[in-house]
Structures are given as C-alpha cells and as structure tokens.
C-alpha cells in the first residue's frame, strides 16, 4: 500500500476533520502535509520558483497567490518523495472524497513498478480514452487531454524528480502543468472510473481566487487564451500520450522489500 500524504493548511480544522473521517472509514494510515499559506508566502522563494515573465507569454492569466501556494505545496511533497525510494505515494488534497472503496486500487500498486509514473485517480477520462489494462477494480486509460485537478494522484520517486527537474520554475497552475506531459516527460495514466473527487460541500480555496484576478481587459484575456490553446493543441500533436506507458506498467513488476 502506498504512503498517503494530504496537503492541507494547518489552520483548516474542519477540512482536516472531514478528511480524517474519510480515510479512517477505510482504515488507511496517512499524514497531513502542511500547505503554504497564500498570504504568508516568502517573497524570495516565490521569486525563485514562480516565473512571472514566462507566465505572461505562455499562460492565459497571472497566477493568484492561492495557485502559487498550492504549487509550492506540491513541490515540497515531490521533494520528499524524490528523496525516498517510493514506488508510489498517494497525494491528496484536503477536499477529497473517495467514490468507492480505494483499497483494491491502492493494493494493486504493490504489484507494479510505478516509480516513474503518475496515475491520476481524480477526474473523468474522455470517452475516446484508450484502455491500457485493468487495475484494481477499474482500468488505467491513456488520453491526449488529461482531466484537470490534483485532488488525488499516485506519483513515484522518479516521476517526482522529473517534475522537479522540469519545473525548477513554474508559470502555470500545478494541475494545468501536469496536462503538459510533452514538456515534463512523465507518463500519466488516468483511472476509469474515477476513484476520487472533490467533496461537494467544500468550497475550493483557489477557484474564487482565479475569478478575482482575471485580466480586466477582455481583449487581452482573449488573445492570451487563444495563444495558450493553440500552443496546447500543438504540443498534443507533437507527442502522443501513450509513449512509454505500456512497458512501464505491464512488464516491470515491483518487487516489494522483504
């Protein structure tokens, strides 16, 4: 079974209580990973890691403090995972809920070498996704356009290091960056049906923030969005999401430590 990390603000008492109840319902051990606070970010760290100049050229809008804090939290977890020998670690955000018993899927991770991959457990894969293999009580599928969100995903140590190498400086939200697999080079498969979703009673701490800081110029926002979508479609054409996935999952069984 993979280690489980839950990204959460230390002050988010109610969300932590809900998440604890959700995980204890399935007897899953876990630990909270304290998330950076958007209003208390270290300016020097933000300057080192957030590339505002590239953001202005290659993304639709400037990142909010909440999006930057969220990305920094995932980077901190990737650093810890990359320094380990983890075959797969489950990263959750504290607004997660399981759509069914997660144990069949989590136990299946012991049977394969997933250290160089990401498995997205949240989000619905599109209808044209290609099934790669059965996994637990569902299937792993490949798709050119990955579902958004980072509510729940499995990531191995090698994949975490690849993400750190590819994003020594970031300029998009973390969930959007994962969708750009041709840039970071990490194979990503999606679970079908989805295993994890956001709890409907929890308000996202990022979505309102995104709305508040949209460009005040509709024309400028439109132009940036058109440029972003064009570049995204070009990236998909250049590299197929299936490359390298099948051997990594099917022919490299993970040997559990004795």
Secondary structure, 3 states (H helix, E strand, C coil): CCEEEEEECCCCHHHHHHHHHHHHCCCCCCEEEECCCHHHCCHHHHHHHECHHHHHHHCCCCCCHHHHHHHHHHHHHHHHHHCCCCCCEEEEECCEEECCCCHHHHHHHHHCCCCCEEEECECCCCCCCEEEEEECCEEEEECCCCCCCCCEEEECHHHHHHHHHHCCCECCCHHHHHHCHHHHCCEEEEEECCCEEECCCCCCCCHHHHHHCCCCCHHHHHHHHHHHHHHHHHHHHHCCCCCCHHHHHHCCCCCCCC
